[in-house]
Amino acid sequence: MGTKHLLHVAEKTDPLMVCTDQQRLFISFIVKGDPTKLAAQKAGYKMPEKQGHQTLRKPRVQAALHFAYQKYAKAAQITRKKVMDGLLESIEMAKIQSDPGVMVAGWREIGKMCGFYAPEVKKIDISITTKRVVDQLETLTDDDLLKLVDEGSQVIEGEATEVLNELDYARAASEPDEAPRTAA
């Protein structure tokens, strides 16, 4: 067996094995709840803020982090269902105590777990013929467009928003000064 094969097997069984000692130390601090900069500092990185974020983006480190979180959850015997049940129980207790703030916070967490706050993505495929019509309409002046409407052409009112793909969101996240672009 070659070294590449052994690394591949190690990566599949325990992704922490293919990380450096410094990365494993960094991951252990992240899993314990330390912020990225502090975890990188404790792990001995010379430029913790920059190197911590760079380390988090590495696929092997992401896989190792996911593995470590699963390991901790399994050891603590915590499942999504148990977390959900605990939140629902807390909401019921808050309801009995007439504490709407706590109830809202509980429901917010449940909404996050269920993915209700994720943006909705609707994909519209445009055929070549439709693309030609759109290109022709874009070349018309406002007056010409109004004439088309007056002639009885069917008009559909709507609103368009540019949806960023995962790569655009990753770029936006790495550039804190810029928010993701949207077009109305």
Secondary structure, 3 states (H helix, E strand, C coil): CCHHHHHHHHHHHCHHHHCCHHHHHHHHHHHCCCCHHHHHHHCCCCCHHHHHHHHHHCHHHHHHHHHHHHHHHHHCCCCHHHHHHHHHHHHHHHHHCCCHHHHHHHHHHHHHHHCCCCCCCCCCCCCHHHHHHHHHHHHCCHHHHHHHHHCCCCCCCCCCCCCCCHHHHHHHHHCCCCCCCCCC
